[in-house]
Amino acid sequence: GAVVSQHPSRVICKSGTSVKIECRSLDFQATTMFWYRQFPKKSLMLMATSNEGSKATYEQGVEKDKFLINHASLTLSTLTVTSAHPEDSSFYICSARPGQGGTEAFFGQGTRLTVV
Amino acid sequence: AQTVTQSQPEMSVQEAETVTLSCTYDTSENNYYLFWYKQPPSRQMILVIRQEAYKQQNATENRFSVNFQKAAKSFSLKISDSQLGDTAMYFCAFRRPNDDKIIFGKGTRLHILP
């Protein structure tokens, strides 16, 4: 199956700093990627849809100035958590679906963010 | 709006037994995709099985099979001859054909006991 690579897998940052998470589709092009947040023992919550070459679409309640998304190429989307606070600590997962006709989405390995 | 409901937060079965995970969904669409994803302790999401709503035949992947009841909007997952490696969180999910968004259920935590 297709491969989506997410980096880093773990990151610890100080409160007030920003951290960037990368999501790459390694063997296919993805005009759309998705960013999810997952709290412990909970389901995946869609945060935003990342669109190549245009602005991301954020879900209701997600602060676009807090979670900056950039999708500058067909294989890379980045999520930047700005001015991170301890409540931003969570597991973040990206996904992408190969072009037209593909039915399944592929997920990155996830990033565990801890803000201290 | 589409919703996906998993009514079993947690289940435990003995190794080699068969277990069924329940999932119901709500949609007004006639055509759509349904998925079961597995999330083991590594947290990597893995597709277990998928079903296209226009296909009446239930999907099967080795020890994993589904019971798709379109009229009842039910999509259960059966795991036969369960193995320790099946221990994971299982998410039922829904997607419309022309929409990239996947709607996930809340998940069922499955423990396979030795």
gemmi code that builds the backbone of each chain (N, CA, C; Angstrom):
import gemmi

chains = {
    "A": [
        ("GLY", (0.814, -1.207, 0.000), (0.000, 0.000, 0.000), (0.843, 1.250, 0.000)),
        ("ALA", (0.194, 2.367, -0.199), (0.888, 3.655, -0.221), (1.440, 3.982, 1.162)),
        ("VAL", (2.466, 4.836, 1.172), (3.139, 5.152, 2.424), (3.034, 6.634, 2.719)),
        ("VAL", (2.642, 6.922, 3.947), (2.628, 8.294, 4.439), (3.586, 8.347, 5.622)),
        ("SER", (4.519, 9.261, 5.550), (5.535, 9.378, 6.589), (5.339, 10.663, 7.368)),
        ("GLN", (5.362, 10.560, 8.671), (5.153, 11.715, 9.530), (6.379, 11.887, 10.414)),
        ("HIS", (6.786, 13.133, 10.594), (7.999, 13.403, 11.352), (7.870, 14.711, 12.115)),
        ("PRO", (8.298, 14.789, 13.362), (8.899, 13.709, 14.144), (7.849, 12.804, 14.767)),
        ("SER", (8.274, 11.690, 15.319), (7.327, 10.797, 15.985), (7.048, 11.272, 17.410)),
        ("ARG", (8.045, 11.917, 17.984), (7.861, 12.475, 19.328), (8.564, 13.815, 19.392)),
        ("VAL", (7.957, 14.748, 20.083), (8.602, 16.039, 20.281), (8.162, 16.616, 21.620)),
        ("ILE", (9.143, 17.161, 22.308), (8.883, 17.862, 23.569), (9.315, 19.301, 23.361)),
        ("CYS", (8.445, 20.216, 23.675), (8.814, 21.625, 23.505), (8.394, 22.411, 24.741)),
        ("LYS", (9.005, 23.566, 24.873), (8.679, 24.425, 26.008), (7.444, 25.253, 25.692)),
        ("SER", (6.707, 25.547, 26.714), (5.519, 26.366, 26.570), (5.884, 27.708, 25.946)),
        ("GLY", (5.118, 28.120, 24.946), (5.379, 29.397, 24.285), (6.146, 29.279, 22.988)),
        ("THR", (6.736, 28.133, 22.755), (7.482, 27.934, 21.504), (6.569, 27.304, 20.461)),
        ("SER", (7.081, 27.249, 19.236), (6.322, 26.653, 18.135), (6.985, 25.354, 17.700)),
        ("VAL", (6.191, 24.451, 17.204), (6.725, 23.173, 16.736), (6.063, 22.799, 15.418)),
        ("LYS", (6.888, 22.298, 14.503), (6.389, 21.931, 13.175), (6.384, 20.425, 13.001)),
        ("ILE", (5.296, 19.911, 12.464), (5.163, 18.479, 12.173), (4.996, 18.321, 10.664)),
        ("GLU", (5.752, 17.397, 10.100), (5.696, 17.176, 8.651), (4.940, 15.897, 8.305)),
        ("CYS", (4.238, 15.955, 7.213), (3.526, 14.780, 6.695), (3.853, 14.660, 5.213)),
        ("ARG", (4.437, 13.538, 4.841), (4.859, 13.328, 3.454), (4.211, 12.083, 2.860)),
        ("SER", (3.719, 12.206, 1.654), (3.293, 11.027, 0.906), (4.505, 10.583, 0.092)),
        ("LEU", (4.978, 9.376, 0.343), (6.266, 8.952, -0.210), (6.170, 8.410, -1.628)),
        ("ASP", (5.068, 7.806, -1.974), (5.006, 7.173, -3.295), (3.750, 7.531, -4.065)),
        ("PHE", (3.132, 8.629, -3.678), (1.995, 9.119, -4.450), (1.831, 10.604, -4.202)),
        ("GLN", (1.087, 11.239, -5.070), (0.811, 12.661, -4.909), (-0.537, 12.832, -4.227)),
        ("ALA", (-0.581, 13.786, -3.343), (-1.793, 14.013, -2.567), (-2.158, 15.491, -2.619)),
        ("THR", (-3.211, 15.810, -3.340), (-3.658, 17.201, -3.369), (-4.339, 17.565, -2.052)),
        ("THR", (-4.766, 16.563, -1.327), (-5.447, 16.797, -0.057), (-4.856, 15.898, 1.015)),
        ("MET", (-4.566, 16.501, 2.139), (-4.126, 15.734, 3.310), (-4.969, 16.180, 4.499)),
        ("PHE", (-4.999, 15.364, 5.502), (-5.841, 15.642, 6.664), (-5.018, 15.580, 7.944)),
        ("TRP", (-5.361, 16.452, 8.849), (-4.712, 16.465, 10.157), (-5.748, 16.153, 11.234)),
        ("TYR", (-5.388, 15.178, 12.062), (-6.249, 14.757, 13.154), (-5.529, 14.953, 14.481)),
        ("ARG", (-6.344, 15.071, 15.498), (-5.819, 15.098, 16.859), (-6.502, 13.957, 17.609)),
        ("GLN", (-5.734, 13.262, 18.414), (-6.291, 12.147, 19.162), (-5.903, 12.267, 20.623)),
        ("PHE", (-6.908, 12.366, 21.474), (-6.682, 12.385, 22.915), (-6.587, 10.940, 23.403)),
        ("PRO", (-5.958, 10.739, 24.575), (-5.762, 9.372, 25.068), (-7.056, 8.562, 25.106)),
        ("LYS", (-7.007, 7.401, 24.516), (-8.116, 6.453, 24.497), (-9.362, 7.029, 23.837)),
        ("LYS", (-9.182, 7.968, 22.962), (-10.300, 8.572, 22.254), (-10.159, 8.386, 20.753)),
        ("SER", (-11.186, 8.794, 20.045), (-11.172, 8.663, 18.593), (-10.382, 9.800, 17.957)),
        ("LEU", (-10.246, 9.736, 16.653), (-9.546, 10.782, 15.916), (-10.501, 11.936, 15.658)),
        ("MET", (-10.026, 13.120, 15.948), (-10.819, 14.311, 15.715), (-10.206, 15.076, 14.552)),
        ("LEU", (-10.944, 15.248, 13.483), (-10.434, 15.973, 12.331), (-10.246, 17.433, 12.691)),
        ("MET", (-9.033, 17.926, 12.459), (-8.741, 19.322, 12.744), (-8.910, 20.177, 11.500)),
        ("ALA", (-8.332, 19.693, 10.395), (-8.324, 20.520, 9.191), (-7.997, 19.684, 7.974)),
        ("THR", (-8.413, 20.208, 6.853), (-8.094, 19.619, 5.549), (-7.058, 20.508, 4.889)),
        ("SER", (-5.956, 19.910, 4.523), (-4.853, 20.640, 3.907), (-4.953, 20.519, 2.392)),
        ("ASN", (-5.018, 21.641, 1.713), (-5.189, 21.657, 0.268), (-3.941, 22.208, -0.403)),
        ("GLU", (-3.389, 21.453, -1.317), (-2.176, 21.857, -2.011), (-2.407, 23.151, -2.780)),
        ("GLY", (-1.593, 24.138, -2.498), (-1.650, 25.397, -3.226), (-2.729, 26.358, -2.783)),
        ("SER", (-3.456, 26.010, -1.761), (-4.493, 26.931, -1.278), (-4.614, 26.826, 0.234)),
        ("LYS", (-5.500, 27.625, 0.779), (-5.630, 27.648, 2.239), (-6.273, 26.369, 2.756)),
        ("ALA", (-5.896, 26.027, 3.964), (-6.489, 24.858, 4.608), (-7.914, 25.179, 5.052)),
        ("THR", (-8.686, 24.125, 5.158), (-10.057, 24.252, 5.650), (-10.100, 23.696, 7.063)),
        ("TYR", (-10.462, 24.525, 8.022), (-10.445, 24.118, 9.417), (-11.835, 23.698, 9.879)),
        ("GLU", (-11.849, 22.716, 10.760), (-13.106, 22.289, 11.359), (-13.532, 23.305, 12.420)),
        ("GLN", (-14.796, 23.288, 12.693), (-15.334, 24.225, 13.678), (-14.655, 24.034, 15.026)),
        ("GLY", (-14.271, 25.130, 15.615), (-13.652, 25.086, 16.935), (-12.141, 24.968, 16.909)),
        ("VAL", (-11.554, 24.775, 15.756), (-10.096, 24.665, 15.653), (-9.534, 26.036, 15.306)),
        ("GLU", (-8.587, 26.509, 16.112), (-8.020, 27.835, 15.904), (-7.012, 27.825, 14.759)),
        ("LYS", (-7.311, 28.493, 13.693), (-6.418, 28.503, 12.542), (-5.112, 29.243, 12.818)),
        ("ASP", (-5.135, 30.191, 13.723), (-3.897, 30.913, 14.052), (-3.009, 30.114, 14.996)),
        ("LYS", (-3.603, 29.168, 15.652), (-2.841, 28.309, 16.574), (-2.218, 27.148, 15.805)),
        ("PHE", (-2.978, 26.598, 14.892), (-2.538, 25.429, 14.122), (-2.399, 25.844, 12.656)),
        ("LEU", (-1.190, 26.216, 12.298), (-0.925, 26.685, 10.937), (-0.619, 25.508, 10.023)),
        ("ILE", (-1.299, 25.467, 8.902), (-1.105, 24.372, 7.961), (-0.620, 24.925, 6.639)),
        ("ASN", (0.422, 24.276, 6.119), (0.971, 24.647, 4.826), (1.100, 23.418, 3.963)),
        ("HIS", (0.619, 23.509, 2.743), (0.657, 22.350, 1.825), (1.263, 22.840, 0.523)),
        ("ALA", (2.576, 23.020, 0.569), (3.276, 23.699, -0.524), (3.565, 22.813, -1.718)),
        ("SER", (3.511, 21.510, -1.526), (3.770, 20.622, -2.660), (2.797, 19.454, -2.612)),
        ("LEU", (2.804, 18.661, -3.646), (1.864, 17.543, -3.734), (2.236, 16.382, -2.835)),
        ("THR", (3.376, 16.478, -2.165), (3.789, 15.377, -1.299), (4.086, 15.810, 0.128)),
        ("LEU", (3.856, 17.066, 0.452), (4.225, 17.542, 1.786), (3.203, 18.517, 2.342)),
        ("SER", (2.754, 18.217, 3.551), (1.932, 19.145, 4.317), (2.578, 19.301, 5.691)),
        ("THR", (2.545, 20.513, 6.219), (3.102, 20.729, 7.549), (2.059, 21.356, 8.462)),
        ("LEU", (2.127, 20.945, 9.713), (1.277, 21.505, 10.766), (2.195, 22.152, 11.781)),
        ("THR", (2.019, 23.436, 11.997), (2.811, 24.151, 12.991), (1.911, 24.548, 14.144)),
        ("VAL", (2.265, 24.069, 15.324), (1.553, 24.460, 16.541), (2.274, 25.676, 17.089)),
        ("THR", (1.622, 26.799, 17.040), (2.274, 28.042, 17.430), (2.003, 28.367, 18.886)),
        ("SER", (2.990, 28.974, 19.518), (2.868, 29.362, 20.924), (2.214, 28.233, 21.729)),
        ("ALA", (2.875, 27.115, 21.702), (2.287, 25.898, 22.294), (2.106, 26.036, 23.795)),
        ("HIS", (1.043, 25.442, 24.289), (0.755, 25.390, 25.712), (0.528, 23.933, 26.116)),
        ("PRO", (0.624, 23.647, 27.393), (0.440, 22.251, 27.825), (-0.853, 21.608, 27.321)),
        ("GLU", (-1.907, 22.379, 27.164), (-3.169, 21.789, 26.691), (-3.119, 21.382, 25.222)),
        ("ASP", (-2.066, 21.817, 24.526), (-1.880, 21.377, 23.138), (-1.210, 20.007, 23.070)),
        ("SER", (-0.742, 19.517, 24.204), (-0.129, 18.190, 24.238), (-1.147, 17.164, 23.777)),
        ("SER", (-0.738, 16.364, 22.815), (-1.679, 15.402, 22.239), (-0.945, 14.549, 21.221)),
        ("PHE", (-1.685, 13.662, 20.611), (-1.169, 12.841, 19.510), (-1.777, 13.384, 18.228)),
        ("TYR", (-0.922, 13.755, 17.281), (-1.388, 14.324, 16.022), (-1.097, 13.338, 14.887)),
        ("ILE", (-2.088, 13.112, 14.045), (-1.951, 12.142, 12.946), (-2.364, 12.794, 11.644)),
        ("CYS", (-1.597, 12.520, 10.588), (-1.986, 13.008, 9.269), (-2.410, 11.827, 8.400)),
        ("SER", (-3.185, 12.121, 7.398), (-3.549, 11.070, 6.441), (-3.641, 11.673, 5.048)),
        ("ALA", (-3.551, 10.811, 4.052), (-3.667, 11.239, 2.663), (-4.247, 10.104, 1.851)),
        ("ARG", (-4.899, 10.477, 0.781), (-5.491, 9.455, -0.085), (-4.946, 9.657, -1.488)),
        ("PRO", (-4.450, 8.596, -2.102), (-3.968, 8.723, -3.481), (-5.080, 9.204, -4.392)),
        ("GLY", (-4.720, 9.790, -5.530), (-5.609, 10.489, -6.445), (-6.961, 9.885, -6.684)),
        ("GLN", (-7.514, 10.213, -7.798), (-8.865, 9.786, -8.118), (-8.961, 8.265, -8.174)),
        ("GLY", (-10.000, 7.751, -7.625), (-10.233, 6.309, -7.708), (-9.797, 5.530, -6.491)),
        ("GLY", (-8.878, 6.066, -5.704), (-8.460, 5.348, -4.505), (-9.529, 5.445, -3.436)),
        ("THR", (-9.792, 4.334, -2.777), (-10.858, 4.364, -1.780), (-10.341, 4.547, -0.367)),
        ("GLU", (-9.136, 4.104, -0.108), (-8.683, 4.134, 1.267), (-7.686, 5.245, 1.505)),
        ("ALA", (-7.671, 5.723, 2.731), (-6.702, 6.719, 3.166), (-5.570, 6.012, 3.900)),
        ("PHE", (-4.390, 6.593, 3.799), (-3.224, 6.054, 4.490), (-2.777, 7.061, 5.541)),
        ("PHE", (-2.339, 6.522, 6.653), (-2.043, 7.369, 7.796), (-0.552, 7.397, 8.095)),
        ("GLY", (-0.119, 8.545, 8.571), (1.225, 8.645, 9.089), (1.317, 7.936, 10.431)),
        ("GLN", (2.541, 7.863, 10.944), (2.779, 7.134, 12.192), (2.321, 7.913, 13.410)),
        ("GLY", (2.022, 9.184, 13.207), (1.592, 10.014, 14.313), (2.748, 10.720, 15.001)),
        ("THR", (2.439, 11.809, 15.657), (3.426, 12.590, 16.414), (2.873, 12.849, 17.808)),
        ("ARG", (3.649, 12.421, 18.782), (3.240, 12.720, 20.158), (3.896, 14.015, 20.582)),
        ("LEU", (3.101, 15.023, 20.810), (3.594, 16.337, 21.229), (3.369, 16.505, 22.724)),
        ("THR", (4.448, 16.849, 23.405), (4.367, 17.151, 24.833), (4.888, 18.560, 25.036)),
        ("VAL", (4.062, 19.394, 25.602), (4.454, 20.775, 25.878), (4.663, 20.913, 27.376)),
        ("VAL", (5.874, 21.327, 27.747), (6.215, 21.410, 29.176), (6.385, 22.862, 29.623)),
    ],
    "B": [
        ("ALA", (-26.274, 14.966, 8.577), (-24.847, 14.675, 8.739), (-24.666, 13.197, 9.051)),
        ("GLN", (-23.537, 12.688, 8.593), (-23.249, 11.286, 8.841), (-22.697, 11.087, 10.248)),
        ("THR", (-23.085, 9.998, 10.866), (-22.529, 9.632, 12.179), (-22.186, 8.152, 12.180)),
        ("VAL", (-21.223, 7.809, 12.981), (-20.807, 6.421, 13.148), (-20.814, 6.103, 14.634)),
        ("THR", (-21.476, 5.023, 15.000), (-21.629, 4.666, 16.411), (-21.054, 3.280, 16.688)),
        ("GLN", (-20.162, 3.221, 17.646), (-19.648, 1.951, 18.125), (-20.075, 1.834, 19.575)),
        ("SER", (-20.910, 0.874, 19.860), (-21.544, 0.792, 21.173), (-20.745, 0.023, 22.211)),
        ("GLN", (-19.636, -0.573, 21.788), (-18.827, -1.375, 22.708), (-17.501, -0.661, 22.968)),
        ("PRO", (-17.354, 0.018, 24.081), (-16.102, 0.725, 24.344), (-14.916, -0.224, 24.507)),
        ("GLU", (-15.198, -1.404, 25.089), (-14.090, -2.311, 25.382), (-14.584, -3.754, 25.373)),
        ("MET", (-13.728, -4.658, 24.868), (-14.076, -6.076, 24.850), (-12.827, -6.899, 25.111)),
        ("SER", (-13.057, -8.075, 25.689), (-11.954, -9.009, 25.926), (-12.391, -10.406, 25.525)),
        ("VAL", (-11.524, -11.106, 24.812), (-11.804, -12.495, 24.443), (-10.523, -13.300, 24.576)),
        ("GLN", (-10.700, -14.599, 24.688), (-9.560, -15.489, 24.775), (-8.974, -15.712, 23.376)),
        ("GLU", (-7.696, -15.917, 23.357), (-7.000, -16.234, 22.109), (-7.683, -17.419, 21.438)),
        ("ALA", (-7.785, -17.351, 20.108), (-8.390, -18.383, 19.261), (-9.914, -18.295, 19.182)),
        ("GLU", (-10.512, -17.484, 20.013), (-11.958, -17.323, 19.940), (-12.326, -16.360, 18.809)),
        ("THR", (-13.612, -16.357, 18.520), (-14.152, -15.426, 17.528), (-14.832, -14.277, 18.245)),
        ("VAL", (-14.630, -13.081, 17.724), (-15.217, -11.906, 18.354), (-15.847, -11.023, 17.272)),
        ("THR", (-16.948, -10.395, 17.627), (-17.644, -9.496, 16.692), (-17.738, -8.104, 17.293)),
        ("LEU", (-17.293, -7.125, 16.537), (-17.359, -5.727, 16.947), (-18.498, -5.052, 16.186)),
        ("SER", (-19.305, -4.314, 16.908), (-20.492, -3.705, 16.306), (-20.234, -2.288, 15.821)),
        ("CYS", (-20.958, -1.928, 14.784), (-20.887, -0.561, 14.252), (-22.194, -0.259, 13.540)),
        ("THR", (-22.781, 0.858, 13.861), (-23.924, 1.341, 13.094), (-23.607, 2.743, 12.618)),
        ("TYR", (-24.281, 3.151, 11.582), (-24.010, 4.468, 11.020), (-25.315, 5.072, 10.538)),
        ("ASP", (-25.271, 6.348, 10.314), (-26.467, 7.039, 9.851), (-26.087, 7.906, 8.653)),
        ("THR", (-26.784, 7.733, 7.554), (-26.545, 8.533, 6.367), (-27.775, 8.495, 5.485)),
        ("SER", (-27.911, 9.521, 4.680), (-28.986, 9.540, 3.702), (-28.459, 9.186, 2.311)),
        ("GLU", (-27.143, 8.953, 2.232), (-26.531, 8.592, 0.959), (-26.877, 7.154, 0.590)),
        ("ASN", (-26.847, 6.888, -0.700), (-27.083, 5.519, -1.155), (-25.762, 4.798, -1.431)),
        ("ASN", (-24.764, 5.569, -1.820), (-23.465, 4.967, -2.088), (-22.415, 5.597, -1.181)),
        ("TYR", (-21.546, 4.757, -0.625), (-20.545, 5.240, 0.313), (-19.563, 4.107, 0.590)),
        ("TYR", (-18.534, 4.413, 1.339), (-17.540, 3.420, 1.728), (-17.537, 3.269, 3.246)),
        ("LEU", (-17.330, 2.063, 3.682), (-17.187, 1.765, 5.112), (-15.855, 1.076, 5.343)),
        ("PHE", (-15.261, 1.384, 6.472), (-13.940, 0.846, 6.783), (-13.877, 0.397, 8.244)),
        ("TRP", (-13.007, -0.540, 8.482), (-12.550, -0.831, 9.831), (-11.041, -0.587, 9.864)),
        ("TYR", (-10.641, 0.266, 10.792), (-9.221, 0.538, 11.002), (-8.801, -0.020, 12.346)),
        ("LYS", (-7.572, -0.474, 12.409), (-6.987, -0.992, 13.630), (-5.885, -0.040, 14.078)),
        ("GLN", (-5.868, 0.266, 15.363), (-4.787, 1.082, 15.915), (-4.149, 0.328, 17.074)),
        ("PRO", (-3.045, -0.369, 16.816), (-2.356, -1.111, 17.873), (-1.642, -0.158, 18.819)),
        ("PRO", (-0.995, -0.679, 19.839), (-0.290, 0.188, 20.795), (0.727, 1.130, 20.135)),
        ("SER", (1.234, 0.781, 18.989), (2.167, 1.666, 18.280), (1.492, 2.949, 17.787)),
        ("ARG", (0.191, 2.972, 17.779), (-0.655, 4.104, 17.360), (-0.755, 4.252, 15.841)),
        ("GLN", (-0.084, 3.381, 15.087), (-0.189, 3.454, 13.627), (-1.564, 2.956, 13.195)),
        ("MET", (-2.272, 3.750, 12.430), (-3.583, 3.354, 11.918), (-3.400, 2.410, 10.738)),
        ("ILE", (-4.073, 1.277, 10.801), (-3.937, 0.264, 9.764), (-5.323, -0.096, 9.258)),
        ("LEU", (-5.492, -0.084, 7.941), (-6.763, -0.488, 7.374), (-6.919, -1.999, 7.496)),
        ("VAL", (-8.027, -2.429, 8.062), (-8.299, -3.858, 8.217), (-9.121, -4.369, 7.048)),
        ("ILE", (-10.185, -3.645, 6.745), (-11.099, -4.113, 5.712), (-11.970, -2.952, 5.259)),
        ("ARG", (-12.429, -3.001, 4.025), (-13.307, -1.955, 3.523), (-14.464, -2.596, 2.748)),
        ("GLN", (-15.555, -1.850, 2.705), (-16.764, -2.324, 2.032), (-17.352, -1.182, 1.226)),
        ("GLU", (-17.705, -1.457, -0.002), (-18.386, -0.457, -0.816), (-19.875, -0.734, -0.725)),
        ("ALA", (-20.655, 0.288, -0.464), (-22.069, 0.103, -0.155), (-22.855, -0.502, -1.311)),
        ("TYR", (-22.408, -0.291, -2.520), (-23.160, -0.816, -3.652), (-22.899, -2.313, -3.873)),
        ("LYS", (-21.940, -2.852, -3.158), (-21.660, -4.292, -3.257), (-22.415, -5.025, -2.157)),
        ("GLN", (-23.199, -5.995, -2.536), (-23.969, -6.744, -1.558), (-23.132, -7.777, -0.833)),
        ("GLN", (-22.095, -8.265, -1.503), (-21.271, -9.295, -0.898), (-20.432, -8.714, 0.225)),
        ("ASN", (-20.407, -9.417, 1.342), (-19.620, -8.973, 2.484), (-18.125, -9.125, 2.204)),
        ("ALA", (-17.362, -8.114, 2.562), (-15.919, -8.157, 2.352), (-15.270, -9.135, 3.336)),
        ("THR", (-14.196, -9.758, 2.877), (-13.436, -10.705, 3.708), (-11.955, -10.523, 3.440)),
        ("GLU", (-11.194, -10.500, 4.517), (-9.735, -10.432, 4.427), (-9.161, -11.407, 5.442)),
        ("ASN", (-8.863, -12.611, 4.949), (-8.289, -13.652, 5.818), (-9.193, -13.902, 7.034)),
        ("ARG", (-8.731, -13.621, 8.231), (-9.513, -13.909, 9.438), (-10.561, -12.831, 9.729)),
        ("PHE", (-10.557, -11.765, 8.947), (-11.460, -10.648, 9.178), (-12.577, -10.649, 8.144)),
        ("SER", (-13.792, -10.514, 8.614), (-14.923, -10.421, 7.704), (-15.933, -9.448, 8.289)),
        ("VAL", (-16.784, -8.943, 7.412), (-17.804, -8.011, 7.883), (-19.180, -8.578, 7.606)),
        ("ASN", (-20.128, -8.089, 8.385), (-21.544, -8.359, 8.139), (-22.170, -7.002, 7.848)),
        ("PHE", (-22.345, -6.739, 6.555), (-22.860, -5.461, 6.102), (-24.354, -5.586, 5.856)),
        ("GLN", (-25.126, -4.873, 6.636), (-26.581, -4.855, 6.509), (-26.988, -3.430, 6.138)),
        ("LYS", (-27.131, -3.188, 4.832), (-27.338, -1.820, 4.369), (-28.650, -1.229, 4.881)),
        ("ALA", (-29.694, -2.004, 4.847), (-30.995, -1.488, 5.277), (-30.976, -1.117, 6.755)),
        ("ALA", (-30.284, -1.896, 7.527), (-30.185, -1.646, 8.960), (-29.063, -0.676, 9.290)),
        ("LYS", (-28.262, -0.320, 8.294), (-27.112, 0.569, 8.487), (-26.202, 0.023, 9.578)),
        ("SER", (-25.855, -1.222, 9.382), (-25.003, -1.921, 10.336), (-23.797, -2.490, 9.607)),
        ("PHE", (-22.656, -2.439, 10.266), (-21.407, -2.869, 9.627), (-20.513, -3.466, 10.716)),
        ("SER", (-20.740, -4.721, 11.054), (-19.971, -5.338, 12.138), (-18.738, -6.054, 11.588)),
        ("LEU", (-17.749, -6.160, 12.437), (-16.481, -6.812, 12.076), (-16.346, -8.094, 12.877)),
        ("LYS", (-16.095, -9.194, 12.191), (-15.863, -10.464, 12.864), (-14.403, -10.858, 12.699)),
        ("ILE", (-13.779, -11.151, 13.827), (-12.397, -11.624, 13.821), (-12.418, -13.085, 14.256)),
        ("SER", (-12.008, -13.951, 13.372), (-11.978, -15.381, 13.663), (-10.593, -15.792, 14.147)),
        ("ASP", (-10.561, -16.841, 14.969), (-9.279, -17.366, 15.449), (-8.393, -16.213, 15.936)),
        ("SER", (-8.915, -15.462, 16.871), (-8.229, -14.252, 17.312), (-6.819, -14.551, 17.834)),
        ("GLN", (-5.929, -13.610, 17.573), (-4.531, -13.746, 17.961), (-4.126, -12.592, 18.875)),
        ("LEU", (-3.065, -12.816, 19.636), (-2.608, -11.780, 20.572), (-2.331, -10.467, 19.850)),
        ("GLY", (-1.843, -10.572, 18.624), (-1.529, -9.374, 17.851), (-2.752, -8.596, 17.390)),
        ("ASP", (-3.927, -9.167, 17.625), (-5.154, -8.446, 17.274), (-5.530, -7.433, 18.354)),
        ("THR", (-4.845, -7.491, 19.487), (-5.110, -6.528, 20.546), (-4.852, -5.117, 20.024)),
        ("ALA", (-5.871, -4.288, 20.072), (-5.768, -2.945, 19.495), (-7.073, -2.205, 19.718)),
        ("MET", (-7.057, -0.946, 19.322), (-8.278, -0.153, 19.229), (-8.788, -0.314, 17.808)),
        ("TYR", (-10.076, -0.555, 17.659), (-10.660, -0.708, 16.336), (-11.670, 0.409, 16.088)),
        ("PHE", (-11.506, 1.059, 14.942), (-12.396, 2.156, 14.591), (-13.183, 1.799, 13.343)),
        ("CYS", (-14.473, 1.998, 13.432), (-15.345, 1.899, 12.283), (-15.377, 3.282, 11.636)),
        ("ALA", (-15.402, 3.337, 10.303), (-15.327, 4.639, 9.645), (-16.170, 4.660, 8.386)),
        ("PHE", (-16.563, 5.874, 7.998), (-17.476, 6.096, 6.874), (-16.904, 7.185, 5.973)),
        ("ARG", (-17.078, 7.006, 4.681), (-16.675, 8.069, 3.752), (-17.604, 8.073, 2.552)),
        ("ARG", (-17.990, 9.279, 2.139), (-18.783, 9.402, 0.919), (-17.854, 9.313, -0.282)),
        ("PRO", (-18.313, 8.870, -1.420), (-17.429, 8.671, -2.580), (-16.715, 9.929, -3.044)),
        ("ASN", (-17.396, 11.061, -3.026), (-16.788, 12.284, -3.551), (-16.283, 13.211, -2.453)),
        ("ASP", (-16.038, 12.649, -1.307), (-15.594, 13.432, -0.171), (-14.383, 12.741, 0.450)),
        ("ASP", (-13.342, 13.490, 0.707), (-12.154, 12.886, 1.305), (-12.277, 12.706, 2.808)),
        ("LYS", (-13.229, 13.355, 3.417), (-13.330, 13.281, 4.875), (-13.771, 11.896, 5.313)),
        ("ILE", (-13.114, 11.406, 6.344), (-13.484, 10.136, 6.947), (-14.104, 10.425, 8.305)),
        ("ILE", (-15.224, 9.839, 8.564), (-15.893, 9.998, 9.855), (-15.662, 8.741, 10.660)),
        ("PHE", (-15.076, 8.896, 11.822), (-14.727, 7.762, 12.659), (-15.722, 7.586, 13.805)),
        ("GLY", (-15.924, 6.327, 14.169), (-16.620, 6.041, 15.415), (-15.676, 6.264, 16.583)),
        ("LYS", (-16.182, 6.078, 17.796), (-15.373, 6.345, 18.981), (-14.397, 5.219, 19.304)),
        ("GLY", (-14.565, 4.105, 18.638), (-13.612, 3.024, 18.805), (-14.033, 1.973, 19.812)),
        ("THR", (-13.513, 0.773, 19.610), (-13.683, -0.337, 20.552), (-12.297, -0.856, 20.887)),
        ("ARG", (-11.992, -0.868, 22.165), (-10.699, -1.397, 22.596), (-10.826, -2.897, 22.781)),
        ("LEU", (-10.084, -3.656, 22.005), (-10.159, -5.114, 22.028), (-8.904, -5.684, 22.665)),
        ("HIS", (-9.133, -6.536, 23.670), (-8.029, -7.233, 24.333), (-8.134, -8.714, 24.009)),
        ("ILE", (-7.076, -9.279, 23.465), (-7.018, -10.719, 23.245), (-6.184, -11.314, 24.382)),
        ("LEU", (-6.802, -12.191, 25.135), (-6.164, -12.734, 26.335), (-5.495, -14.066, 26.042)),
        ("PRO", (-4.295, -14.284, 26.566), (-3.594, -15.566, 26.313), (-4.217, -16.713, 27.089)),
    ],
}
model = gemmi.Model(1)
for chain_id, residues in chains.items():
    chain = gemmi.Chain(chain_id)
    for i, (resn, *xyz) in enumerate(residues, 1):
        res = gemmi.Residue()
        res.name, res.seqid = resn, gemmi.SeqId(i, " ")
        for name, pos in zip(("N", "CA", "C"), xyz):
            atom = gemmi.Atom()
            atom.name, atom.element = name, gemmi.Element(name[0])
            atom.pos, atom.b_iso = gemmi.Position(*pos), 0.0
            res.add_atom(atom)
        chain.add_residue(res)
    model.add_chain(chain)
structure = gemmi.Structure()
structure.add_model(model)
structure.setup_entities()
